[in-house]
Amino acid sequence: MQEELEKAYQKLQKKYGDPSLDPILFGGKKSNPDLCLVFMNPTGRNIASKKEWKGIKAPWIGTKNIWKLLVEIGAIDSNIYEEIKQKKPTEWSEEFASKVYQNIEKNNVFITNLAKCTQIDARVLKDEVYIQYLKYFWKEMKWINPKKIILFGNQVSSIVLEEKISVSQVRQKEFQKNQFTCYAVYYPVGNGIFNMEKAIEDIKYIMK
């Protein structure tokens, strides 16, 4: 299944992503994780998207802000978080990225994006692009079989749940979709960084 998905994501990168970059895939526990965290789409700030990067092509490699949320919800250990804080983006090695994601796997978490098409910057993708990834997203979920799925932001939540979602109106509410338990949570980085504490609060509640 992983090989099939990777081929599909490579094809979609050529159609919807920047041709100079690789798609960012997923990482963490690939068999029945406690949590699956679903973000929007990757950008070129993830250094694993560069063609010369031969390590894992997983979300958030070489970035800063998201790791505060991940340590707060127990997705990474505090000692790993301290190492991340000390590193500049260019100081991430392929070995260090593997170490980080081995720690995420140990903590029973899987991290992915709804759309895998890497953009140069944080431009907003149209709903139509995300919809192209939806059937592969559900194949990915059936493959890893997470206990709970956390959807970050209104756009991702609305597309996955196939109904209009305003995260502020559905905090900590459980949704059932394709036999999976899902929750819509504030997007915690970029323009949503001021909502990070609310996202942490809701995920901690969901994990109880």
Long-range contacts (C-beta under 8 A, 24 or more apart in sequence): 1-139, 1-143, 2-30, 2-143, 4-139, 5-136, 5-139, 5-140, 5-143, 8-136, 9-116, 9-136, 12-116, 12-117, 12-132, 12-133, 12-136, 13-116, 13-117, 13-118, 15-117, 15-132, 16-115, 16-117, 16-125, 16-129, 16-132, 17-116, 17-117, 17-118, 17-119, 18-44, 18-118, 18-119, 18-120, 20-51, 20-120, 21-49, 21-50, 21-51, 21-118, 21-119, 21-120, 22-48, 22-49, 22-50, 22-51, 22-53, 22-57, 22-118, 23-49, 23-57, 23-116, 23-117, 23-118, 24-48, 24-49, 24-57, 24-58, 24-59, 24-113, 24-116, 24-118, 25-57, 25-58, 25-112, 25-116, 26-58, 26-59, 26-110, 26-111, 26-112, 26-113, 26-140, 27-56, 27-58, 27-59, 27-101, 27-104, 27-105, 27-110, 27-111, 27-112, 28-58, 28-75, 28-101, 28-104, 28-105, 28-109, 28-110, 28-111, 29-104, 29-105, 29-107, 29-108, 29-109, 29-110, 29-144, 30-105, 30-110, 30-143, 30-144, 31-144, 31-145, 32-144, 32-145, 32-146, 32-147, 33-108, 33-109, 33-110, 33-144, 33-146, 33-147, 34-108, 34-109, 34-146, 34-147, 34-148, 34-207, 35-73, 35-75, 35-108, 35-109, 35-110, 35-146, 35-147, 35-148, 35-149, 35-150, 35-203, 35-207, 36-109, 36-110, 36-111, 36-112, 36-141, 36-144, 36-146, 36-148, 36-149, 36-150, 37-75, 37-109, 37-110, 37-111, 37-112, 37-150, 37-152, 38-112, 38-113, 38-114, 38-137, 38-149, 38-150, 38-151, 38-152, 38-156, 38-160, 39-111, 39-112, 39-113, 39-114, 39-152, 39-156, 39-187, 40-113, 40-114, 40-115, 40-125, 40-130, 40-152, 40-153, 40-155, 40-156, 40-187, 41-113, 41-114, 41-115, 41-116, 41-117, 41-118, 41-119, 41-125, 41-129, 41-130, 42-113, 42-116, 42-117, 42-118, 42-119, 43-118, 43-119, 43-120, 43-121, 43-122, 44-118, 44-119, 44-120, 44-121, 45-89, 45-122, 46-118, 47-89, 47-90, 47-92, 48-97, 49-118, 53-94, 54-94, 55-93, 55-94, 55-95, 55-97, 55-98, 56-94, 56-97, 56-98, 56-101, 58-97, 58-101, 58-111, 59-111, 59-112, 59-113, 60-111, 61-92, 61-97, 61-100, 62-89, 62-90, 62-92, 63-89, 64-89, 65-188, 65-189, 65-193, 65-196, 66-188, 66-189, 68-196, 69-188, 69-189, 69-196, 69-199, 69-200, 69-203, 70-104, 70-109, 72-200, 72-204, 73-200, 73-203, 73-204, 73-207, 74-107, 74-207, 75-104, 75-107, 75-109, 75-111, 76-100, 76-103, 76-104, 76-107, 77-103, 77-107, 110-144, 110-146, 112-137, 112-140, 114-156, 114-159, 114-160, 122-190, 127-155, 127-158, 127-159, 130-155, 130-156, 130-159, 131-159, 134-159, 134-160, 138-178, 141-178, 141-180, 146-180, 147-181, 148-181, 148-182, 148-183, 148-206, 148-207, 149-180, 149-181, 149-182, 149-183, 150-182, 150-183, 150-185, 150-203, 150-206, 151-182, 151-183, 151-184, 151-185, 152-185, 152-186, 152-187, 152-188, 152-199, 153-185, 153-186, 153-187, 153-192, 154-184, 154-187, 156-187, 157-184, 171-198, 171-202, 172-202, 172-205, 172-206
